[in-house]
Amino acid sequence: MNDTPERSAKNVYMRQGFVVLDSFTLPEGGPEVFTMWRDASPASRSGTTSASG
């Protein structure tokens, strides 16, 4: 697979449940920035979140 670093990073977030809302390119040759959203996950009983999702 020949993904760009930006596309690979975006895919990591999408696998974690994020949805891409929009994107824009930073000025002066900057990278493409993706605006994303993910609904909050419910808190666990101990009050901490799981690292595995």
C-alpha positions in Angstrom: 0.0 0.0 0.0 1.4 3.4 -0.9 -0.4 5.8 1.5 0.9 9.2 2.2 1.8 10.0 5.9 -1.3 12.2 6.1 -3.6 9.5 4.7 -2.1 6.8 7.0 -2.6 9.0 10.1 -6.2 9.8 9.0 -6.9 6.0 8.7 -5.6 5.4 12.2 -8.1 7.8 13.6 -10.9 6.4 11.4 -10.2 2.9 12.8 -10.8 4.4 16.3 -14.2 5.6 15.4 -13.5 9.2 14.2 -15.4 10.6 11.2 -13.8 13.1 8.9 -15.9 16.3 8.8 -13.8 18.5 6.6 -10.2 19.3 5.6 -8.1 22.3 4.8 -4.5 23.0 3.8 -2.3 25.1 6.0 -0.7 28.1 4.3 2.8 28.3 3.0 3.0 24.7 1.8 1.7 23.3 5.1 0.1 19.9 5.4 -3.6 19.0 4.9 -5.4 19.1 8.2 -8.5 17.0 8.8 -11.3 18.1 11.2 -12.8 15.0 12.9 -15.4 14.0 15.4 -16.1 11.0 17.6 -18.9 10.6 20.1 -17.7 10.3 23.6 -17.4 6.8 24.9 -19.1 6.0 28.3 -16.8 6.1 31.3 -15.9 2.8 32.9 -17.0 2.0 36.5 -13.5 2.8 37.8 -13.7 6.2 36.2 -10.8 5.5 33.8 -11.0 4.8 30.1 -9.6 1.7 28.4 -6.6 2.1 26.2 -7.8 -0.7 24.0 -11.1 1.1 23.2 
